[in-house]
Amino acid sequence: MDQLQINNSILEIFVGDLTNIEQYDAVVVPANSRLLPSGDLRCKVLRKAGTQVQVECNKIINKITQIPVGSSVITSGGNFTKYLIHTNGPRPGQGNEGKKLMLATWNCLRLADEIGATTIVVPPISIEMRGITSKLCAEAMLPTIKKYLLEKNQNLRAVSICLETSKNFKEFERVLENLSI
């Protein structure tokens, strides 16, 4: 199983390269608290989006100093997409990683919904750069997405999770199958 219908929206998972995806209104990208380039995925997305996105990130940080764990901010998507949502996910050992993943996921969806996005693609938050397991990530993210789509959603019609490996896909697929019951 790779997708689930939730009200008028689709929640789907797939294996792919996030930087080769262009049909989404909003793309979520991992971020650190200062919105600086770090981690392979963030750096690849920022290169594709162009320098104007980092300029926007710098302006945000100049106003608010840092992005707390579990929080998200939005910028233009530059040359890549309409919008980029920068999300600061948890690191192992910080405590309450599952709750922080749920909060980060919820905030991504909320921001996308508020700007009227109908489609959003999200990488598994905190796996690549932070070392969170795919099991914990799937168990936090997928139920949170389902809850958001059932209770708060106004505009989102497709929420996609782009996974880099088949191993990660299997964990997410297991959790998605359990959500459909």
PyMOL commands that set and color helices and strands:
alter all, ss='L'
color gray80, all
select helices_A, chain A and resi 18-20+40-49+51-64+97-114+134-151+166-179
alter helices_A, ss='H'
color red, helices_A
select strands_A, chain A and resi 3-6+9-15+26-30+72-76+83-87+119-122+158-163
alter strands_A, ss='S'
color yellow, strands_A
deselect
rebuild
show_as cartoon
